[in-house]
């Protein structure tokens, strides 16, 4: 055994051929329509959180109004969670009332 160590032999692990990379599925960030938040508020948060221009933000806001919800972003789960947290930090305040954040969630893209 000492002869092998002194001879410079280096153990080499055989690669596991049964190992596959698993990609996590992308996630959607979804905003929900409600009767409390103003259109301007929804447009502003879409611009701030996602960097959308006015036309994109307006289109997504109208989609949420028509369908009850809109997918506003899709990507890695960790980033979707961050975007969700960012959306939840914005509260609309009107007439000395805090209306809270717009309804939103993430879910796996199918």
Buried (B, 14 or more C-beta within 10 A) or exposed (E): EEEEEEEEEEEEEEEEEEEEEEEEEBBBBBBBBBEEBEEEBBBBBBBBBBEBEEEBBBEBBBBBBEEEBBBBBBBEBEBBEBBBEBBBEBEBEEEEEEBBBBBBBBEEEE
